[in-house]
């Protein structure tokens, strides 16, 4: 089982426009609305490729009811922790004229201590249940699954939240992937997360290092097992202890046009599926993550990937990273 934990979910709205002219009134077709947040997107992608994923998140208010209805309709296995604050919204505007995507993310409302602790406890319960003898997942001793912690932390949630998730997973013998930024990401690395996955901007914000390889080594030195960095149209970079001096870089021969909103989440799904399958080779993880990330760009909304992801993997160019 791949268990995704999303502390700050959202109703994701996506609009496609011919041209995004600032300050003008734009007429658009009805937008695409779906239950989202980074962990939900990860779980959807994992399920799309045949993985066994379970989404754990919070829900509240009128938007929370809309969120739950969409999760139920998607047939994605889930557990929702009720909170008082309304589930936030996120809006993506895809501009056909220049290929850009503008994203507006609500920050989300504060969670109380009992609420975020309930989410953390629920993660422990799901992991323990999956590990019980005779359970559909626990019976697969060669497959310990994976825990994914993704996305921003809403106000009120301590910056050690993801580190606590890493510790809980470790107690159950489950590897972890954390996609976060700032102190939350640094704390997860210090807790020994198996893989951390910032993008270039998040890595700079977290470490203060402009060169992605140098910033990745900061997280590696803090305690992370592997650091996977999204570089946008320049592909991805992976850094581990064995290749810290010469990180491996993967890219396509040319950048793809499309909607990059869920590309990072698709990469996280690739890492989680790899770890759940027992794959630990950095090059194999990098290849899959880069291909799935690219395949996500070809789709109109986050949470799925194009079916040509295997073909994209065969097209990848692998090389040593140079700043």
Steps between C-alpha positions, in 0.01 A plus 500: 500500500611852416355725770488869414451759776384847398468752786375783274271361226311715251225508243708543184345714226663503155410747225638496144506836320607603149699789644534618859477877459552667837241756601247377242171313533549146370225266388592138559346158471387336822806420708603154613448450874632210702618407847869577511803586702839346435441171680169442322674553167772253599242238593309549174813456289606192695157348442509598132804278445355211700641576844312454826459847650305634795440874558486643851412866543280752680163639397278780625220741412287525187802458273586192703170341402577571136848357554367178656242450224773514237725258690211254528427532127865436416495161678829593667535322837504771765456611858398856587574662835230761576617851591315823574659715228368485144712317244687755288491555124776515239464654153720422199471707181659338195587751226493344152675802345831465679467161669527645850295401804410747774409348835322663792511294819300597804721462808243299692354558843659405830466154649465456874735280701247218532430517124858466373575240766198301379644505148836378628334226708290391203819452297641276772178300510500448123863387502444263791188353338686436175778322689275256687543131408231387261425853378497531121806723520667360811506154347738627232818482709717591202304820442491744789323770307586866543382808689483833319469835677420776251426867486488808714418495869195707595534754780511341842678185388854471643797494267592158644182343359669323209791396721245335731351322197846372405550367853158333499572332167842385620338333803294296253792425268357716219715728279403865459489770233452860611412785263507825700692824541685696766540376858241225443719350226823548694350333808383206288854460364640507854249233598646273230243515220597252230435751221425873507379676186511878482491696178775747418327799666405300810855374535636855483247616761587208728880503474592842364714333231445612141665194342256205528779246552648702786157549657424130464822414685381714792193277533712191448736607778198567723398135474292441187570177312449646152420848374299533180475853360246612239657739250193579291564470127864413580398162642603361838809453713566226754765508772592219736797415716652286225485774236509815716806635315353430156118519512304336219282717276218378272320699232309457178656612171249788493253653743135400472212747465212456742383549858782445753272532805519135608843414363672500839226284651539248218873484578421433866259224395780345293734503799234353729413220257872425460562482875187286548639261239833483683688710243780703660730565203523879454524480122189282472309736729619804305399351165150412615444829683614712206287308250186508716550869570522570126195284433302706751572819303312350205177467700242779551477460879723381783472149636549296185767433237496428128520135403826552309706531821703190414585642159606828663730307732677345201563849358671636811853636488703421813813695583706631790370829636684819420381827652 
